[in-house]
Amino acid sequence: MTGDGTARRTGGRSARVTAAVHRAVAELIAERGHGAFTVGDVAERAGVADTSVYRRWGNLEALVTEVAITRLTANSPMPDTGSLAGDLRAYAEGVARDVGGPEGLAVLRLVVALSTAGPEGLAARERFVAERGRQLREMLDRAAARGEAVPDALDLVDHILAPMYVRVLLGLGELTPGYAAALADRVVRQL
């Protein structure tokens, strides 16, 4: 869907343009930070007309939000190992890889910046947070259906996501698979 709710063709040129625009946004966020570039900058970097960007996404906030959500859903698929403990470990390790990767800091800074970007920014941030919540509920619902005790989704935010996000945002150390697994194991031990 586009920023105005109309359907978009997938595949072919449309897919190439979307990929180029998404890549341009990620690069610009990493280089300059949110709020330090325009639709024109994105279009130039992507090699497309700025009218194409406006036509598809409507505004910069909608585009940046789509990039953040796309990276969130594409890079952090919900694991299904057959147990909540295994799922949480795999999930935490995947988040650590993504957040600790080259664009992870930029995406986290983007989500924080959206909080101060007025009503459109707040709405964009809420869409990002809702997607993360949907992912967590999917994993927890599956575990509950297997008869396992499950924590509240906010417990996963507090005890798995928040420590990793703070480490990355403040530059407090590398996110290793062992660190991520230990965060997940603490949640499981509390059940």
Secondary structure as UniProt FT lines:
FT   TURN            3..4
FT   HELIX           12..32
FT   TURN            34..35
FT   HELIX           39..46
FT   HELIX           50..57
FT   HELIX           60..75
FT   HELIX           84..100
FT   TURN            102..103
FT   HELIX           104..114
FT   TURN            115..116
FT   HELIX           118..145
FT   TURN            146..147
FT   HELIX           153..156
FT   HELIX           157..161
FT   HELIX           162..170
FT   HELIX           177..189
//
